[in-house]
Amino acid sequence: MSTTGAATIAEVARTAGVSRATVSRVMNGRATVDPAMAARVRKAARELNYSPSTVARSLSLGRTQTVALLVPDLGNPMFQQVLRGANQAATKAGYRILVADSIEEPEREAELAIEARRRCDALILCSPRMPEDQLNEVLTATAPVVLVNREPHGSDVPALAVDYATGIRTLAEHLIGLGHRRFIYLAGPVTSASNTARLEGLALLQAAHPEISIQHSPCGSMIEDGYAALEAVLNSQATAVLAFNDLVAFGLLGKLNETGVGVPRGISVAGFDDIAFAKYATPALTTMSVPQMDLGRHAWDQLHQLLVGEAESTSLFFRPRLIERVSTGPAPVQPTTAPAAPEAGSLPLWSRDDDAGVLRAAGSSLARYERHPAMPDVHAPRPYLHPVHTWNGTPLTEISPLDHRHQYGVSLAVAQVNGSSFWGGRTYVRDAGPTLLQIHGTQVSHDMTLVGPALTEQLTWFGHDGAELLTERRRLTARTLPAQHGWELTWQSLLHASAGPVTIDSPATQGRTGAGYGGIFWRFPDDGEASITCADGTGEEVAHGSTSPWLLLSRAGDRPWTALLLQQGEVRPWFVRSTDFLGAGPALAWSESLHIPAGDNLEVGLRAVLFDGVVGADEVTELIESVTE
């Protein structure tokens, strides 16, 4: 036995009763050794805890079993995932990955690529920033090599590229569909081929949509670059930002949050790549998903074929996929200079916009109904109305605000249904307080019918365990009110206990006094102090818990508005907030649980009269009479 404590190849050979050359062939994976003899060698190696010398093995085989991967910025999660995919695939084949980082310095790339290749058997060159002529020289000098995230010109090396031009167009067209017309593109490094492709895609988009404007602002690829871009973004007067990548979008979102600019209410922000952190941003980031790990895995597959002499000169082209989250939304409506009252013949009509319903009248959008919104599970995914506007375009809804991320426009949100949350966020637990529980349910839309001013939809409410709890027939209708210079929206829902008895609860039924929320809940924007009036008096303290059949909310200022909410059917206590945020709705389980026997129905309804201007408390009676048929 060796005195150094490490077994030698001679000891393995002696134990197995073979020559050292035979041990070497077995350890190097050669198939020329008799299977029984090879098994004897491997058994002896295990018993002696023998590890072959990497250096000796490399000399014997004429290769290092190592490949190099050069990236422009290892701090970018996009490149980390490419590395991860390549490393997983290479490890299975008995190879290791040596990583080099050019830290976004194109002038260093050629030297690093050649040096890395000298130390390894092959090279994966990812997103090189160097000029085309220099790239071709490097590709020739470093063969075998595979190119990732850039198309070669003048070289036949295998390549894996992403269709960034189509991707950025898809992203922008999604925003155009949301009403955006003024864009700013926060450009990536000027030496980046993917940035050049994005610019080409935007140029084609501009030609196809002459009605839009796209400003280009030099930025970069790091979080700090996006953070520093705030002034350029705000000065552009754009309603939507197209960031070079998700990191730039993260930085911008952070600065927008610091300065109090609402996203997406004030401005929409979209990224690119869909790195792992994108869905955890505040708010969750809309982006284009690039198959990052697949790029790494396929790069290794191409490279391995080169190493074993089986490769053909092939290239793969990947198309990004739109991932819609809540950092993008409808374009803010610009103030009109001369507000006009609705005309008697201007009938509101619902129409389709992809999977959403849009309510329009006289050429203007009054409301949008999102049927399959991009919401995290913790928000209890459900359809909602947003934005809802007055006749002259003042927004009256908010989605996923900083104070309560799980609140979305106007929705049927219930704290608990048979123990599942259809409200979102934390659940109130008796003697423990608000607690984040994995009990969030989902409202799933099955179909939507649009006939004139009426939208009808069938839904199923599924609990957190996937069980069916309720079926629902939902109907949204609208009409104009020329005499009142406004319009009216009515929400009616018929809930059916289809799978058994149902119990609706709220934090109040669990011991939290005054927190009986749950029902048709309206989240208003936070842009100034609001006045609240009900039949019992004025102010939040009076209105909260009141069984008044109506609730009047109004806000003065540059764009004054009033919303008169009228209960439909059984009058329930109002849940009202105006201090921390502005929101209101009738409460289904104000202080006691609400039970629906198996097979029975529950009707829920709310009418909203919306108009520009402020109505005083002394005008409410006359207003109600004028809108009641």
N, C-alpha and C positions, 0 to 999 in steps of 0.2 A: 504493500500500500504506500502511496506517495506520502512523504513526510510533510508536505505543504498543506495537507488537509483536503486538497482538491484532486479528484480522480483524474488519471491521465488516459489517453487513448490506448496506451500499451496495457494498462491494467484492465480496461474493458475488453481488449482483444484476448488477453490471457484468460479472463474469467469466461468469456464466451467460446474460447477455443478456436479463434479465427485470427487472421492476420490484421495488422493495423490498417492496411489498405481496404479490407472488407468493412471494418468499422467506419472508415471515412466515407465509403460509398453509401452505406446505410444512413449515416447521419446527414448526408447531403441529398438524400431522397432519390438516389439512383435506383433504377428498376432492374439492374443487372444481377442482383444478388438473389440467391435461392430464398423463397419466402420463409422457410423454416429456419434457415441460418440468420435471416434478417430479424426474425422474432427473437432469436436467442441473443442477438446483439442488443436489441432494444431492452430486453429484460435485464441484461447485465448493466446497461447504462442507467436504468432506473434504480437498480439496487445500489450502485456505486454513486448515484446522484451526479452523474457525469454530464457536463455542459461543454460542447465543442467550442473551441476558440473562434470568436467572430472574425478576427484578423486572418487566422489560418484558413478558415472556411472561405473567406472572400478571395484569398490568394489561390486557393484550390479551384474555386468555381470561376474565377475571373470576373466576379461582380460583387457588389457590396450588399445586395438585397435592400437597398435604400433608394428612394426617389426623392427629389427635391420639389417643393411647392413654393413658388414665389408669388406673393400678394402685395398690393400697394398699401394696405393698411390692415394689419392683423387686429386692430382694435374695433374694426367694423364687424358686427355680428354676421353680416352677409358672408364675408370671407371666412369667418370662423365656421359657419355651417358647410361651406364648400370643403374646407379642410376636414371637417368631421366626416363628411360623406366619403371623401377620398381615403381617409385613414382607416375607416371601418372596412372598406373594400380591400385595401392593400394589406391590412393585417391578416385577413382570411387567406391571402395568398402568400403569407410569410414575409411580407415586406414592411419596412418602416418608412415614415414620412419625415423628411428634414425640412423645416419651414424657414423661409427667409422673408423679410418684410422691408420693402423699399421706402416705407414711411412717406408715401406720396411725393417722392423725389425722382422724376423720370430719368434724370441724368445718371442716377446710380443703378438703374434697372439692368442695363446691359452687363455691367461688371458683375453684379450680384448673380444674374442668371448664369453666366459662364462659369463663375467660381463655384456655384452650387452644383452645376452639372458635373464639374470635374470631380467632385467628392461623391457623386451618386451615379446610379445606373441610368437615370432618365430624369426628365424635368416636366412638371406641370406649370405652365406659365399662365397665371390668372390675372385678367384685367390689366394688361400692361399699358402704361401711359406713354411709352416711347414712340417717336415718329415712325411712320410706316417703313421707310427705307432701313432704319436701324433695326426695326423688328425683324425684317426679313433676314438680315445678317445674323441676328441672334438665333433665329429659328434654324438656320443652316448650321451654326456652330454648336448647337446644343442637342442635336438629334441623338437619340429619340426624344421627341418633345410633343406635348399636346397643348393646344391653346384653348383657354377658357374665357368666356365673356368678351370675346372679340373675334371678328371675322378676319382671316388672313387674306391679303391681296398680294399676288405674286409668289405664293408658297402653297404647296400641297399638303402641309401638315394637317393632321386631324384637328378639328375644332368643334367646340360646343358654344353656341351663341344664343342670345336671348333677343327676342323681337321687341326691343325697347321702343321703337318708333310706333308700332301698333299699340303697345301697352300704354304709352302716354296719351295716345289719341282716345283709346277706350276710356281711360280715366277722365279726360276732359269732356268727352261726350256724355258721360254719366252726369257730370256737373252741369253741362248745358241743359240736360233733361230736367234738372232741378231749378232751372231758371237763371243760372249764372251767365253773365255776358262779359264781365270784366275779370281777367285773370292776371296773375303774376306767377312767372316760373322762376324759382330760386335755383339757378343753374349750378351744376357740379363743376369739378375741375376742368379747365379748358382742354387739358390733354387726355381727358377720358373719352374713349370711343363710345361708351354708352351715353354720355352726355350729348355727344354729337348726334347720335341716333335719336335721342329725345328731341333735340332741336329740329331735326328733319321731320319728325312726326308732327310737331307743333306747327311747322310751316305748312304741311299738308292740311292740317286741321283748319288753320286760318283761311286757306284758300277755299275750303269746303264750307266754311261758316263766316262769310264776310261781316255778319252782324256782331261778331264778338271781337274783343281786343285782348291781346296777350302781351304783357310787358315782360322783358327778360332782365333779371337782376343777377349779376355775378354773386356767387355765394360760396360754395365749397361742398364738402361731404361730411363734415363733422357736426356734432351737437352744438358746439360753440358757434359754428357758422350760422346755424339756424337761429340761435339765440340773439346773434348780433344783427339779424336781418329785419328786426321789428320795424325800424324807421322806414326802410324801403317798402315794406309791405303796407304800412298804414298810409304812406304818402302816395302809393299807387292808386288808392281808392278802389282796389280790387275787392270783389266779394268772395273770391276763391283763390287759394294758394296751391300751386303744384310744386311740391318740394322734390329736389333731385333724388333724395332717398329718405328712408324713415328717420335716420339720425337727424337730418336737417329739420324734418317735421317735428321731432321731439323737442329740439332746442327752441323752435318757434313757439310751440304750444306752451312751453314753460314760461317764456317771456310774455306771451299773450295773457296767461293766467295771472302773472304778476301785475300787469297793467290793467286788469279788469275787463279785457275785451272778451266777450262771450264767444265760445266756439261750440256749435256752428251758428248760433243766433246772429252774432256780429260778423263773422267771417268763417268760411269753410276752409279746412286744411287737409290736404291729401299727401301721402308719402309714396314710396316705391320700394319694393323688395319683400314686404311682409316678414320682417325679422321677428323673432320669437316674442319680443317685448311689445310689438305693435298693438296687440289687443289689450295690453295692460296700461296703455297711455291714458292720460286724462285730458279730454275724453278718448275713448278707444279710437284708434287711427284707421281711417279708410285708406287703402293702399292697393298696389298691384302685387300679387303674390308671384315670386320667382322661385322655381324649384331648386333651392340652394343645395341641399344635400344630394339631390339627383345629379346636379352638375358635377359634384365631386366624385360620385360613384361612377358616372359614365366616363369622366376623365380618366379614372384609374383603369376602367375596362379598355378604353382605347389605348392607353399607354401599355398595359399588360400585353395586348396583342402585338404591339410594336416590339416589346422585349422578347417575345417568343417567336417573332417572325411570321405572324399570321395576320398582320394588319393590312387593311386597305385604306386608301386615302378617303375617309368619309367624314362628314360633318353632321352634327345634329343641331336642330333649331328649336328652341323652346319659346312658347308664347305665354306671357304672364296672364294671370287670372285676377279679375276684379274682386276685392274683398271689401264689401261695404260695411262700415261701422258708423259710429255716431259723430265723428269729427267733421262730417259733411252733412249738409242739409239744404233745404230750399234757400234760394238767394233772398237776402233781406229786401223788402219792398221799399223803394225810395219814396220820400214824401212827394206828394203832388202839390203843385203851386196853386191850383184852383180846385178845391174839393167840389165834387158835383154829387147831387142827390141821385139815387137810382130812379130810372124811369119806370113808369107803370108797366111797360111791356118787357122789361129786362128780366126774363125768367131765369133763375139759376138752373144749370144743367150739369149733371155728373158725366164725366167722360173718363176713359182709361188712359193712364200714363204708365206703360209697362204693367207692373203688378199693382199699381196704386190707383186710387180713385181721386180725381181732381174736380172740384166744384168751381165752375166758372159762370160769370154773368157779365154781359156787355164787354166781352173780351178780356176781363180781368179774372185772376184766380182769387177765390174767396177762402178756400180750404183745400187741404190735401189729406187723404186718408191712406196711411201706410198699413198694408195688410200683413206683410212679412218683413218686419223691420229687423235690422242687424242689431240685436241687443244681447248682452251677455246673460247667461242663465241666471245670475244673481239678481238681475233686474226683473225677473218674471216676464219673459217675452210675451207681448200682446200687441194687437193692432192699436193704432192711436191716430188722432187728428192732429196734424201740425204741418205747416202753420195754418192758423185761422186768422183772418184779417177782418178789419172793418171794411166798409164799402170803399173807402179811400186809401186802403193799404196799410193801416196801422196794425202791427202784429199783436195778437192777443194770446199767444201760447208760447211756451218755453219747453225745451226738451233737455233731459239729462243735465240740469244745472249743477254748478259746483256744490251747492248746499245739499241737494238730494239727487244724486245721479240716477236714481231709479224712477223719477217722475218724468212722464212723457205727455206733453200736450194735454189733450182731452182723451181719457181712456177709462174703461171699466176696470178699476183696480180695487181688489179686495184683499184685506190683510190676511185672512185665513179662510179657506174652504176645506172642510174635513182635514184640517191640519196642514194643508199646503198653502204657501203664500202666493197670491196673485197681485201683490202690492210691490214686492221687490225690496232689496236691502235687508236690514236686520229685522228680526222678529222679537216682539216684546215677550219675555218669559217672566212669569210671576216669581217674585223674590230674587230675580237675577237681572232684570232690566233688558234693554235691547241687546240681542245676541244674534250673531250671524250663524244661521242654521242652513243646512243644505236641504231645504224643503220647498224650493221655488217651483211653481207649476208653470204651465204654458197654455195660452189660448191659441188654438190653431184654426185658421180660416180655411174652409173647404171650397167655397165658391162665392162669387160676388156678382150681383145683377144690378145693372144701371139702367134706369128708365126715367128719363127726364130729370126732375128734381129729387128723385128717390134713389138711394143706394141700399140694397138689401144683401145681407150676408148670413151664411150659416157657419157656426163655429162649434168646436168642441173644446172643453176645458179638461186638460189632463193634469193630474196631480204629479208631485215630484217623483213618485214611483212609477209613473206611466199609466196609472189607472184612470179611466174615464170617470169624471165627476159630474159634469153638466154638458148639455147641449144648449146652444143659444141661437135664436133668430134675432138678428140685429137690423135695425132700419134707421137710416139717417135721411132726413128730408130737409128741404130749404125753401124759403120764399123771400121775395123782396118786400120791403115796407116803404114805399115811396113817400107816404105822408110823414113817416118818422125819420126819413133820411138814413135808413139802415136796412138790415136784413135779419132773418130769423133762421136758426138752426135747431132741429129737434132730433134728439137721440132717444130711441125706444129699443129696449131689449126684453125678450121673453126668455127667461132661464128655465130649463126643464131638468128636473132631477132624474136623469135617464138611467142611471146605474144603481140607484139606491138612495136612501135618505141623505140629505146634505145639511150641514151645519155651518153657518157663516159666523165668524168671530172677528173681533177687533182687539187692539191692545186694551181697550176699556173693559171688555168682558173678561180679560185676564188680570185686571186689577190696576190698570193705569188710567186714572180718572181723567176724563176730558179728551181722551185719545180714541174716540169711537169712529175713526175714519174707515172708509171703505165703501165704494160705490162708483158712480160716474163722477170722476174727480177732474177738475180743471186747474191746470197749473198756468198761471199768468206770468208774463215777463216781469222782471224786477228792474224797473226803470223810473222809479219815483214813488212818492207816497200816494196811497190809494184811499178813497173814501168808501165806507161800507155801511149800508143801510138795510134794515129789514122791517117787517111790520111792528116789531117790538122796540125799535129805536135805532140808534146809530153807534157804530164802532164794533170792533172785533169782539169785545167782551159781551156785548149784547147779542150779536148775531150768532156767535159760536154756541151751538146747542139749541138755538131757537127753532121752533116748529113753524116759523113763518112760511107761507106758501111761496114766497118770493124773496130774492136777495138781489140787491143793487150794488154793483161795484163800479167805481168810476175813477178816472185819473186825469187831472188837469195837466197843463204844460204845453209844449209846442205842438204835440199831436194828441189832443184830448180824446178820450173814448169813454163809453159806458157799456156795461154788460148787465142786462137784466136776466137773471136766472129764475125760471119758474118750474116748480116741481110738477111732475105728471103722476097722476094716480095718488096712491097713499102718500101723505105728507110725512116726511121723516126729519129728524133734527139735522141742522146744517153743521158740517165741519168747516170751520173758517180759520184761515191764518193770514195775517197781514203784517206781522212784525218781522219774523225771520225771513219769510217769503210770502208771496201772494198766491193763495190757492183756495178753492172752495168746492163743495159738492155735498149732496144729501148723503147721510150715513145710514147704511143698512143695519149695522149692529152697534148702535150708539152706546148702549149700556148693558144690553142683554143679547145673548146669542139669538140668531135668526135661523129657524128650522124650516126646511122644505121637505115634506114627506116624499117618499119614493113615488115617482110618477107625477108629482104635482109641479106647478109652475110658479115662478115669481116674476112679476112685471116691474121693470125699472125704467124710469124715463126722466128726461130733463129737456126743457126748452130754453134757448138762449136768444135774446134779442140784442143785437149788436149794432152800435152806430157811433159815428164820430161826434165829439162834443160831450159835455158834461150835463147830466140831468140832476137837478136838486131833489132833495127828499120831498119837497112839497109838490113835485111834478109826477111822482110815482103813480099815484092812483089814476090820474088821467092817462098816463102812458100805458098802464096795464089794460085799461078799458079800450084804448085805441088799437091794441094788438090782439085782443081777444075776439075771436070770431063768434 
